[in-house]
Amino acid sequence: MKWIEISIDTVHEGLDTVCARLSMLGIDSFCVQDETEFQAHWEKTEQNWELVDSDLLTHMKGLCRITFYVRSEAYEILDAVRRMITSLPGDCPMMPLGTLALSENLLSEEDWAENWKQYYKPLPIGKRLLIQPAWQPLSDAEGRAVFLNNPGMSFGTGEHETTRLCLEQIEQLVTGGELVLDVGCGSGILSICALLLGAAQAHAVDIDPYAAAAARKNAEANGLDDGTYRTYTGNLLDPAHTDSWPGPYQLIAANITADVLIALCPLLAVRLAPDGVLVLSGVIGGKKDDVVHAIEDAGLHLEEESAKRDWCCFIVRR
């Protein structure tokens, strides 16, 4: 299998717009190198960077880069990204001509599997959780529950705003003993972290078999057996799977796109325990009202909203 590494270079003011457009295309897993943050950090800590590659400093000057990976045969996505790059300067006045560039690099699966790892670092969440790359040595966890993560070819490193919003809520909501449903599980990061924080059992489902396989491997790497953690390939919107995950669940997490969340709300409502809670994320600001209406139409109550950049996360109860 071949992969294409795609890099989009833009100005700092255009980052949110490009990320939002990518998410609308279904691309939610990407690395953002923000020149503004990089330079600010360099100025504060220059004395500690004697080993930094000087070419990197030159490369980052005036540049922000978004990098992501797609399968080489994903022609529709590739065409959509190219069309987006062509149309964006006209749609976004903060991105004049000459400030947006696209590059593509064909990789083997082995190259892809290694290239992205350079960007992934340990990530503390709240006071109780640490997301730890499985291939890196573990330093002091400071008493946190440690999730050893190897996402493979699936979405879920914890660094994207939507995933982090979910994790911050789960870190506070899990008190122990919950039955958890993770819809669109990706690497399994949300449900496995819930178990590591004290939940009793979790079911994780994704329409992508690569994601379900990655979640299964992550569960095993974190010491979870089939009796505690079960993964499925399927679609909650498919009538054939109506009874596959009946619940009731004390915690349901769904970090998908707004349109899918809108369709899922009635189905998630019937699987939610009377005292249960829904954590819904993947909602870009412009779609927020539509998702809120779907929550209310399903007979549920929006209890709390949090946000990072233009992304929203909802805490929902009966």
C-alpha positions as CSV (number, residue, x, y, z in Angstrom):
1,M,0.0,0.0,0.0
2,K,1.2,3.5,-0.8
3,W,0.6,6.7,1.1
4,I,0.9,10.4,0.1
5,E,2.3,12.9,2.5
6,I,0.6,16.2,1.8
7,S,1.9,19.5,3.2
8,I,0.0,22.8,2.9
9,D,2.1,25.9,3.6
10,T,0.2,29.0,4.6
11,V,0.4,32.1,6.8
12,H,-0.5,32.0,10.5
13,E,-3.8,33.8,9.9
14,G,-4.9,31.1,7.5
15,L,-4.3,28.1,9.7
16,D,-7.8,27.8,11.2
17,T,-9.4,28.2,7.8
18,V,-7.3,25.5,6.2
19,C,-7.8,23.1,9.1
20,A,-11.6,23.7,9.0
21,R,-11.7,23.0,5.3
22,L,-9.7,19.8,5.7
23,S,-12.1,18.6,8.4
24,M,-15.1,19.3,6.1
25,L,-13.4,16.9,3.7
26,G,-13.2,14.3,6.4
27,I,-9.5,14.8,7.1
28,D,-9.2,15.2,10.9
29,S,-5.7,13.9,11.7
30,F,-2.9,16.3,10.8
31,C,0.2,17.9,12.2
32,V,0.3,21.8,12.5
33,Q,3.6,23.5,12.6
34,D,2.8,27.1,13.6
35,E,5.7,29.5,12.8
36,T,4.4,32.1,15.3
37,E,4.5,29.6,18.2
38,F,7.8,28.1,17.0
39,Q,9.5,31.5,16.9
40,A,8.1,32.6,20.3
41,H,9.4,29.4,21.9
42,W,12.8,29.8,20.2
43,E,13.2,33.3,21.5
44,K,12.4,32.2,25.1
45,T,14.6,29.1,25.1
46,E,17.3,29.8,22.5
47,Q,20.1,28.9,25.0
48,N,18.7,25.4,25.3
49,W,18.6,24.7,21.5
50,E,22.2,24.4,20.6
51,L,21.5,21.1,18.8
52,V,18.6,22.4,16.7
53,D,19.0,22.2,12.9
54,S,19.6,25.8,11.6
55,D,17.9,24.8,8.3
56,L,14.7,24.3,10.3
57,L,14.8,27.8,11.6
58,T,15.2,29.2,8.1
59,H,12.5,26.9,6.8
60,M,10.0,28.0,9.4
61,K,10.5,31.7,9.0
62,G,7.2,33.2,7.9
63,L,5.7,29.8,7.3
64,C,3.1,27.6,8.9
65,R,2.7,24.1,7.6
66,I,-0.1,21.5,7.9
67,T,0.9,17.9,7.2
68,F,-1.3,14.9,6.8
69,Y,-1.4,11.5,5.0
70,V,-3.9,9.9,2.7
71,R,-3.9,6.6,0.8
72,S,-2.6,7.0,-2.7
73,E,-5.8,5.5,-4.2
74,A,-8.0,8.1,-2.4
75,Y,-8.4,10.0,-5.7
76,E,-11.6,11.9,-4.6
77,I,-10.0,13.2,-1.5
78,L,-6.8,14.2,-3.3
79,D,-8.8,16.0,-6.0
80,A,-10.9,17.8,-3.3
81,V,-7.7,19.0,-1.5
82,R,-6.3,20.3,-4.8
83,R,-9.5,22.1,-5.6
84,M,-9.6,23.6,-2.1
85,I,-6.1,25.0,-2.4
86,T,-7.1,26.6,-5.7
87,S,-10.2,28.2,-4.3
88,L,-9.1,29.3,-0.9
89,P,-7.2,32.5,-1.7
90,G,-10.4,33.9,-3.3
91,D,-12.6,32.7,-0.3
92,C,-10.3,34.0,2.5
93,P,-9.0,37.6,2.3
94,M,-6.4,36.8,5.0
95,M,-4.7,34.4,2.5
96,P,-3.6,36.5,-0.5
97,L,-2.2,34.9,-3.6
98,G,1.3,33.5,-3.0
99,T,0.7,32.5,0.7
100,L,-0.7,29.1,0.0
101,A,1.3,26.2,-1.4
102,L,0.6,22.4,-1.7
103,S,3.3,19.7,-1.9
104,E,2.8,15.9,-2.3
105,N,5.2,13.1,-1.5
106,L,4.5,9.5,-2.3
107,L,5.5,7.1,0.5
108,S,5.5,3.4,1.1
109,E,3.4,2.2,4.0
110,E,6.6,1.5,5.9
111,D,7.8,5.1,5.3
112,W,4.5,6.5,6.3
113,A,4.4,4.5,9.5
114,E,7.7,6.0,10.6
115,N,7.6,9.6,9.2
116,W,4.7,10.9,11.3
117,K,6.2,9.6,14.6
118,Q,8.7,12.5,14.8
119,Y,5.8,14.9,15.5
120,Y,4.2,12.9,18.4
121,K,5.2,13.7,21.9
122,P,3.9,12.8,25.4
123,L,0.7,14.7,26.2
124,P,-0.6,15.2,29.8
125,I,-4.4,15.6,30.0
126,G,-5.9,17.3,33.1
127,K,-4.6,16.0,36.4
128,R,-5.1,12.2,35.9
129,L,-4.0,11.2,32.4
130,L,-0.9,11.0,30.2
131,I,-0.9,10.0,26.5
132,Q,2.4,8.4,25.9
133,P,3.8,7.3,22.5
134,A,4.3,3.6,22.8
135,W,7.7,3.7,21.1
136,Q,9.2,6.3,23.4
137,P,10.7,5.6,26.9
138,L,8.3,6.6,29.7
139,S,9.6,9.3,32.0
140,D,8.0,10.2,35.4
141,A,4.2,9.9,34.9
142,E,3.6,11.8,38.2
143,G,0.9,9.4,39.3
144,R,-1.2,9.8,36.1
145,A,-2.9,6.9,34.3
146,V,-0.7,6.2,31.3
147,F,-2.2,5.4,27.9
148,L,0.5,3.8,25.7
149,N,-0.6,4.8,22.2
150,N,0.4,3.6,18.8
151,P,-2.3,4.9,16.4
152,G,-1.0,3.1,13.3
153,M,-3.0,4.3,10.3
154,S,-6.0,5.6,12.4
155,F,-7.1,8.9,13.8
156,G,-6.4,9.5,17.5
157,T,-3.1,10.8,18.9
158,G,-4.8,13.2,21.3
159,E,-3.2,16.3,19.8
160,H,-6.1,17.4,17.6
161,E,-8.4,19.9,19.3
162,T,-11.5,17.6,19.1
163,T,-9.7,14.6,20.6
164,R,-8.2,16.7,23.4
165,L,-11.5,18.3,24.2
166,C,-13.1,14.8,24.6
167,L,-10.2,13.5,26.8
168,E,-10.4,16.5,29.1
169,Q,-14.1,15.8,29.7
170,I,-13.6,12.0,30.1
171,E,-10.8,12.7,32.6
172,Q,-13.3,14.5,34.8
173,L,-16.4,12.4,34.1
174,V,-15.1,8.8,34.7
175,T,-15.6,8.0,38.4
176,G,-15.4,4.2,38.1
177,G,-17.5,1.2,37.0
178,E,-18.9,2.8,33.8
179,L,-19.9,0.8,30.6
180,V,-18.5,2.9,27.7
181,L,-19.4,3.2,24.0
182,D,-16.8,4.8,21.7
183,V,-18.3,5.6,18.3
184,G,-15.8,6.3,15.6
185,C,-13.1,5.0,17.9
186,G,-10.0,5.6,15.7
187,S,-7.0,4.4,17.7
188,G,-9.3,3.7,20.7
189,I,-7.9,6.6,22.6
190,L,-11.1,7.8,24.2
191,S,-12.5,4.4,25.4
192,I,-9.1,3.0,26.4
193,C,-8.4,6.1,28.4
194,A,-11.8,5.8,30.1
195,L,-10.9,2.2,31.1
196,L,-7.5,3.3,32.4
197,L,-9.2,6.0,34.5
198,G,-11.6,3.4,36.1
199,A,-14.4,2.5,33.7
200,A,-15.4,-1.2,33.9
201,Q,-15.9,-2.1,30.2
202,A,-15.9,-0.5,26.8
203,H,-17.2,-1.2,23.3
204,A,-15.4,0.6,20.5
205,V,-16.7,0.8,16.9
206,D,-15.5,2.3,13.7
207,I,-16.4,1.9,10.0
208,D,-12.7,1.6,9.1
209,P,-11.3,-1.8,9.8
210,Y,-7.8,-0.3,10.1
211,A,-9.1,1.8,13.0
212,A,-10.7,-1.2,14.8
213,A,-7.5,-3.2,14.4
214,A,-5.4,-0.3,15.8
215,A,-7.7,0.1,18.7
216,R,-7.5,-3.7,19.4
217,K,-3.7,-3.6,19.4
218,N,-3.7,-0.5,21.7
219,A,-6.0,-2.2,24.1
220,E,-3.7,-5.2,24.3
221,A,-0.6,-3.0,24.7
222,N,-2.3,-1.4,27.7
223,G,-3.1,-4.7,29.3
224,L,-6.9,-4.9,28.4
225,D,-8.4,-8.2,27.5
226,D,-11.5,-9.1,25.4
227,G,-13.7,-9.2,28.5
228,T,-12.9,-5.6,29.2
229,Y,-12.5,-4.1,25.7
230,R,-14.2,-5.1,22.5
231,T,-13.8,-3.6,19.1
232,Y,-16.2,-3.8,16.1
233,T,-16.1,-2.8,12.5
234,G,-19.5,-1.4,11.6
235,N,-21.9,1.6,11.3
236,L,-24.4,2.6,13.9
237,L,-26.5,4.1,11.1
238,D,-26.8,0.8,9.4
239,P,-30.1,-0.9,10.4
240,A,-28.3,-4.3,10.3
241,H,-26.3,-3.2,13.3
242,T,-29.2,-1.9,15.4
243,D,-28.8,-4.5,18.1
244,S,-25.0,-4.8,18.0
245,W,-24.4,-2.2,20.8
246,P,-27.7,-2.0,22.8
247,G,-26.3,-0.5,26.0
248,P,-27.4,1.1,28.2
249,Y,-24.1,3.0,28.5
250,Q,-23.1,5.3,31.3
251,L,-20.7,7.1,29.0
252,I,-20.9,7.4,25.2
253,A,-18.1,9.3,23.4
254,A,-18.4,10.3,19.7
255,N,-15.7,12.4,18.1
256,I,-16.8,12.4,14.5
257,T,-18.1,15.2,12.1
258,A,-21.1,17.4,12.8
259,D,-23.2,15.8,10.0
260,V,-22.7,12.3,11.4
261,L,-23.4,13.4,15.0
262,I,-26.7,15.0,13.8
263,A,-27.7,11.6,12.3
264,L,-26.5,9.7,15.3
265,C,-28.2,11.7,18.1
266,P,-31.5,9.7,18.2
267,L,-29.6,6.4,18.1
268,L,-27.2,7.4,20.9
269,A,-30.1,8.7,23.0
270,V,-31.8,5.2,23.1
271,R,-28.5,3.6,24.2
272,L,-27.8,6.1,27.0
273,A,-28.4,5.0,30.5
274,P,-30.9,7.3,32.5
275,D,-27.9,8.7,34.5
276,G,-25.5,8.5,31.5
277,V,-23.6,11.2,29.7
278,L,-22.7,11.9,26.1
279,V,-19.4,13.5,25.1
280,L,-19.8,14.8,21.5
281,S,-17.0,16.5,19.6
282,G,-15.8,17.1,16.0
283,V,-18.1,20.1,15.6
284,I,-16.7,23.1,13.8
285,G,-18.2,26.4,15.0
286,G,-20.4,27.0,11.9
287,K,-22.2,23.6,12.5
288,K,-22.7,24.1,16.3
289,D,-26.3,25.3,16.1
290,D,-27.3,22.3,13.9
291,V,-25.8,19.9,16.3
292,V,-27.5,21.6,19.3
293,H,-30.9,21.3,17.5
294,A,-30.3,17.6,16.9
295,I,-29.5,17.1,20.6
296,E,-32.7,18.8,21.6
297,D,-34.8,17.0,19.0
298,A,-33.5,13.7,20.4
299,G,-34.9,14.6,23.8
300,L,-31.5,15.3,25.3
301,H,-30.1,18.3,27.2
302,L,-27.0,20.2,26.5
303,E,-25.3,20.6,29.9
304,E,-21.9,22.1,29.0
305,E,-19.9,23.3,26.0
306,S,-16.2,23.7,25.7
307,A,-14.1,24.9,22.8
308,K,-10.5,25.0,21.3
309,R,-9.9,27.3,18.3
310,D,-13.1,26.9,16.4
311,W,-13.9,23.3,17.6
312,C,-16.7,22.5,20.0
313,C,-17.3,19.7,22.5
314,F,-20.7,19.1,24.1
315,I,-21.6,17.4,27.4
316,V,-25.1,16.0,27.0
317,R,-27.5,14.3,29.4
318,R,-31.2,13.3,29.5
